[in-house]
Amino acid sequence: MKEITVKTNSKQYNVCIGYGILSHLQSMLENLVPKVSKILIITDDQVAPLYLEEVKINCSNSIKIEHFIIPNGEKSKGFSTYEECLTYCFDLQLDRNSLVIALGGGVVGDLAGFVAATYMRGVRFIQMPTTLLAHDSAIGGKVAINLPKAKNIIGAFYQPEFVLYELDFLKTLPIHEWRSGFAEISKEAMISSVIQLNWLMNNIQSLENIDKDLVEQCVTLGISVKNEIVSKDEKETGIRAFLNLGHTLGHAIEAFLGYAKTTHGEAIAFGTLFAIYMSEQYFKIDLKYNDIQNWYKQLKYPIYSNLDINTIVNLMKQDKKNIDLKINYILLKDYGSPIINELDEDYIKDSLERFLIQLN
């Protein structure tokens, strides 16, 4: 089992990564102080049949365990499901010594974390990711729900007690979820260094049947990069915004298409490709855009060619990084050298139009 320690201004906690590490859960729960009074596991209807009972078995026998199952998908990350979770917490008479376990992907982690952050002004919770994508969302304490027109617009910074990342959970993922999660890992490599990016490109030419050791190395790479940033900037007042490389366009695509029509990571991969393209044009540099484009094509990332540019740019204006509707964009001066630039709306429209044309 690998352990990475996250140190933020508000809390220090461990991220435990490995195969077969679920057996450590009981001792980790029993070491929490004060003693946990009750546990509520929040999961979804796809994860529950696979892993809910296994997790319950590995929890402490001395603690009462309940569960709440939500529908799978981004639609559950809204006010109605959030209210249902809070009502269930109240009906169970959870107290301030209770613990919420987020068992699932990013939707479950964000929703359950926000429930924990707001119920009784905050109860403890732990993250137990079951997807590759959730390596990113489970670290750093961002918890949130969506509005219909804006992703993660209502939320908090609320750190877990620990993260237990059982890599055996990934064996049931469909291929589009591997693409979704790997998009964030490739992004993390890009903002880290050209060495990390080259390592990924040399070792990952397909996302099907990846060697177990390579999976662990990729997950550790992504979490280590994110940890380095969030430990310095917990509440995104500075460099944490660099983690949003590709997200300004990616989030706009998700909202434009509807959250169920594409995965988060696949939209982010397309947004990252655009950010690299625009960085080359803006800074007059060579970031090997064609190599990245061909790599993403080899990994079978989708192309979103039928975008209404005016609508997309209007959605970009709603991004949380923006102030007074001016678009702050994460660009790269080089791999390992991200930068925030305030870009003119017309410049982005023109760049996006040229970008979409060259894809065809």
C-alpha positions in Angstrom: 0.0 0.0 0.0 1.3 3.4 -1.0 0.5 6.4 1.2 0.6 10.1 0.1 0.1 12.7 2.8 -2.0 15.7 1.9 -1.2 18.7 4.1 -3.5 21.7 3.8 -4.1 24.7 6.1 -7.2 23.1 7.4 -6.3 19.4 7.7 -3.6 16.8 7.1 -4.7 13.3 5.9 -3.5 10.3 4.1 -4.4 8.9 0.6 -3.9 5.2 0.6 -3.5 3.5 -2.8 -3.1 -0.1 -3.7 -4.6 -3.5 -4.5 -6.4 -5.4 -1.7 -6.2 -2.6 0.8 -9.9 -2.6 1.6 -8.9 -5.0 4.5 -7.3 -2.0 6.2 -10.6 -0.1 6.5 -11.6 -1.4 9.9 -8.4 -0.4 11.6 -8.5 3.0 9.9 -12.0 3.6 11.1 -11.3 2.5 14.6 -8.3 4.8 14.8 -10.5 7.9 14.2 -10.9 10.2 17.2 -13.5 10.9 18.5 -14.9 7.4 18.1 -17.4 7.1 15.2 -21.0 6.7 16.4 -22.7 5.8 13.1 -21.6 5.3 9.5 -23.7 6.3 6.5 -22.4 5.0 3.2 -23.6 7.0 0.2 -23.2 5.2 -3.1 -25.0 4.8 -6.4 -27.1 2.0 -8.0 -24.2 0.8 -10.2 -21.6 0.6 -7.5 -23.9 -0.8 -4.7 -24.4 -4.3 -6.3 -20.7 -4.6 -6.8 -19.0 -3.3 -3.7 -21.4 -2.1 -1.0 -21.6 -5.3 1.0 -17.9 -5.9 0.7 -17.3 -2.4 2.2 -19.8 -3.1 5.0 -18.0 -6.3 5.8 -14.7 -4.5 6.1 -16.1 -1.7 8.4 -16.0 -2.0 12.1 -18.4 -4.5 13.7 -18.9 -2.2 16.6 -20.4 0.7 14.6 -23.9 0.8 13.2 -23.8 1.1 9.4 -26.5 2.4 7.1 -26.5 3.2 3.4 -28.2 5.5 0.9 -28.2 4.6 -2.8 -28.6 7.3 -5.4 -29.2 6.9 -9.2 -25.9 6.7 -11.2 -25.0 9.8 -13.2 -24.5 13.6 -13.1 -28.2 14.2 -12.7 -28.0 13.0 -9.1 -25.6 15.9 -8.3 -28.5 18.3 -7.8 -30.6 19.9 -5.1 -33.3 17.2 -5.0 -30.9 14.3 -4.3 -28.9 16.5 -2.0 -32.1 17.2 0.0 -33.0 13.5 0.1 -29.5 12.6 1.5 -29.8 15.3 4.2 -33.3 14.2 5.1 -32.1 10.6 5.4 -29.2 11.8 7.7 -31.8 13.5 9.9 -34.1 10.4 9.9 -31.2 8.2 11.0 -30.4 10.7 13.7 -26.8 11.0 12.6 -24.9 13.1 15.2 -21.6 15.1 15.0 -19.6 12.0 15.7 -21.1 10.2 12.7 -19.2 9.5 9.5 -20.2 9.6 5.9 -18.4 7.2 3.4 -18.5 8.3 -0.2 -18.3 5.1 -2.1 -18.3 5.7 -5.8 -17.0 8.0 -8.6 -16.8 11.7 -8.7 -20.6 12.4 -8.5 -20.9 10.3 -5.3 -17.7 11.9 -3.9 -18.8 15.4 -4.6 -22.4 14.9 -3.4 -21.6 12.9 -0.3 -18.8 15.3 0.6 -21.1 18.3 0.3 -23.7 16.4 2.5 -21.0 15.9 5.1 -19.8 19.5 4.9 -23.3 20.9 5.5 -25.2 18.5 7.7 -25.0 19.8 11.3 -22.5 22.3 9.9 -20.1 19.5 9.2 -19.6 15.8 10.0 -16.6 13.7 9.1 -16.4 11.8 5.9 -14.0 9.6 3.9 -13.5 9.2 0.2 -13.5 5.7 -1.3 -13.1 6.2 -5.1 -14.3 3.5 -7.4 -13.4 5.1 -10.7 -10.1 6.3 -12.3 -11.6 9.8 -12.7 -12.2 10.0 -9.0 -8.4 9.9 -8.3 -8.7 13.6 -9.0 -12.0 14.6 -7.4 -11.4 12.6 -4.2 -8.2 14.7 -3.4 -8.2 18.2 -2.2 -11.5 18.7 -0.5 -13.7 20.2 -3.3 -17.3 19.1 -2.7 -20.2 20.4 -4.7 -23.5 20.0 -6.5 -24.6 21.4 -9.9 -27.2 23.8 -11.1 -28.8 22.8 -14.4 -26.7 25.4 -16.2 -23.5 25.3 -14.3 -21.3 22.4 -13.0 -20.0 22.5 -9.4 -21.3 26.0 -8.8 -22.6 25.3 -5.3 -20.1 23.7 -2.9 -17.4 24.0 -0.3 -13.8 23.2 0.5 -14.1 20.4 3.0 -11.3 17.8 3.5 -11.9 14.1 4.2 -10.5 12.2 7.1 -8.6 10.0 4.7 -8.9 8.6 1.2 -8.8 4.8 0.7 -8.2 4.0 -3.0 -8.8 0.3 -3.6 -7.5 -0.2 -7.1 -9.3 -3.5 -7.4 -12.5 -1.5 -7.7 -11.3 -0.3 -11.2 -11.6 -3.7 -12.7 -15.3 -3.3 -13.5 -14.9 0.1 -15.3 -16.1 0.4 -18.9 -13.6 1.8 -21.4 -15.2 5.3 -21.6 -14.6 5.6 -17.8 -10.9 4.7 -18.3 -10.7 7.5 -20.9 -12.5 9.9 -18.6 -10.1 9.3 -15.7 -7.0 9.2 -17.9 -7.8 12.6 -19.3 -7.2 14.1 -15.8 -4.0 12.1 -15.4 -2.6 13.4 -18.7 -3.6 17.0 -17.7 -1.8 16.6 -14.4 1.3 15.4 -16.2 1.1 18.4 -18.6 1.0 21.0 -15.8 3.8 19.1 -14.0 6.6 18.6 -16.5 7.5 17.4 -20.0 9.2 14.4 -18.3 6.0 13.2 -16.7 4.1 13.8 -20.0 6.7 11.9 -22.1 6.6 9.0 -19.6 2.8 8.8 -20.0 2.9 9.0 -23.8 5.6 6.3 -24.0 3.9 3.9 -21.6 0.2 4.4 -22.4 -0.8 3.8 -26.1 -4.1 2.1 -25.2 -6.5 2.3 -22.3 -7.6 -1.3 -22.6 -6.1 -4.0 -20.4 -3.5 -1.7 -18.8 -0.9 -3.6 -16.7 -1.8 -3.3 -13.0 1.5 -1.8 -12.0 1.1 0.8 -14.7 -2.3 1.7 -13.4 -0.9 2.2 -9.9 1.9 4.3 -11.3 -0.5 6.5 -13.3 -2.8 7.0 -10.3 0.2 7.8 -8.1 1.5 10.3 -10.6 -1.9 12.1 -10.8 -2.5 12.2 -7.1 1.1 13.4 -6.4 0.8 16.3 -8.8 -2.6 17.3 -7.4 -1.3 17.0 -3.8 1.7 19.2 -4.5 -0.7 22.0 -5.7 -3.6 21.7 -3.3 -1.2 21.5 -0.3 0.1 25.0 -1.3 -3.3 26.5 -2.3 -6.2 24.8 -0.6 -8.9 27.2 -1.7 -7.9 28.1 -5.2 -6.6 31.6 -4.6 -3.7 31.0 -6.9 -1.9 28.0 -8.4 -4.8 25.5 -7.7 -6.5 27.1 -10.7 -3.8 25.4 -12.9 -5.6 22.1 -12.3 -8.4 23.5 -14.5 -6.4 23.2 -17.6 -8.9 22.1 -20.3 -11.9 22.6 -17.9 -13.1 26.0 -19.2 -14.1 24.5 -22.6 -14.7 21.0 -21.1 -17.3 22.2 -18.6 -19.0 24.3 -21.3 -19.2 21.2 -23.6 -20.8 19.2 -20.7 -23.4 21.9 -20.1 -24.0 22.4 -23.9 -24.5 18.7 -24.6 -26.2 17.8 -21.3 -24.2 16.0 -18.6 -25.4 12.6 -19.5 -24.3 12.9 -23.1 -20.5 12.8 -22.5 -18.2 11.9 -19.7 -16.4 14.6 -17.8 -12.9 13.5 -18.7 -13.7 13.1 -22.4 -14.9 16.7 -22.5 -11.9 17.8 -20.5 -9.5 16.0 -23.0 -11.0 18.0 -25.8 -10.7 21.2 -23.8 -7.1 20.4 -23.0 -6.4 19.8 -26.7 -7.9 23.3 -27.4 -5.8 24.9 -24.6 -2.6 23.4 -26.1 -3.6 24.6 -29.6 -4.4 28.1 -28.3 -1.2 28.2 -26.2 0.9 27.6 -29.3 -0.9 30.4 -31.2 -0.9 32.9 -28.3 2.7 32.5 -27.1 4.1 31.5 -30.6 5.6 28.3 -29.2 5.8 24.6 -30.1 4.1 22.3 -27.7 4.0 19.4 -30.1 0.2 19.9 -30.6 0.1 17.4 -33.4 1.7 14.7 -31.2 -0.9 15.2 -28.5 -3.7 15.2 -31.0 -2.5 12.0 -32.5 -2.0 10.4 -29.0 -5.6 11.4 -27.9 -6.9 10.0 -31.2 -5.0 6.7 -30.6 -6.6 6.6 -27.2 -10.0 7.1 -28.9 -11.1 10.3 -27.3 -14.2 11.8 -29.0 -14.2 14.9 -31.2 -17.0 17.4 -30.6 -17.2 19.1 -33.9 -20.8 20.3 -33.8 -20.5 23.1 -31.2 -22.3 26.4 -31.4 -19.4 28.7 -30.7 -21.5 31.6 -29.4 -23.3 29.4 -26.9 -20.1 27.7 -25.8 -18.4 31.0 -25.2 -21.4 32.3 -23.2 -21.1 29.1 -21.1 -17.4 29.7 -20.6 -18.3 33.1 -19.1 -20.0 31.3 -16.2 -16.8 29.4 -15.2 -15.9 29.9 -11.5 -12.4 31.2 -12.4 -13.9 34.3 -14.1 -14.4 37.7 -12.5 -17.0 40.1 -13.9 -17.7 37.7 -16.8 -14.1 38.1 -18.2 -12.7 34.8 -19.3 -9.6 33.6 -17.3 -8.1 30.8 -19.3 -5.4 28.3 -18.2 -2.7 28.2 -20.9 0.7 26.6 -21.1 4.0 28.5 -21.7 5.5 25.0 -21.7 4.7 21.7 -20.1 5.2 22.3 -16.4 4.6 26.0 -16.8 0.9 26.8 -16.7 -0.4 30.3 -16.6 -3.7 32.1 -16.2 -4.5 34.6 -19.0 -7.5 36.9 -19.3 -8.6 36.4 -22.9 -10.9 38.5 -25.0 -14.2 36.9 -25.9 -13.7 37.5 -29.6 -10.1 36.0 -29.5 -11.5 32.8 -28.0 -14.3 32.6 -30.5 -11.8 33.1 -33.4 -9.4 30.5 -31.9 -12.2 28.0 -31.3 -13.5 28.4 -34.9 -10.0 27.8 -36.3 -9.5 24.8 -33.9 -12.7 23.1 -35.0 -11.9 23.7 -38.7 -8.5 22.1 -38.4 -9.9 19.0 -36.7 -12.0 18.1 -39.8 
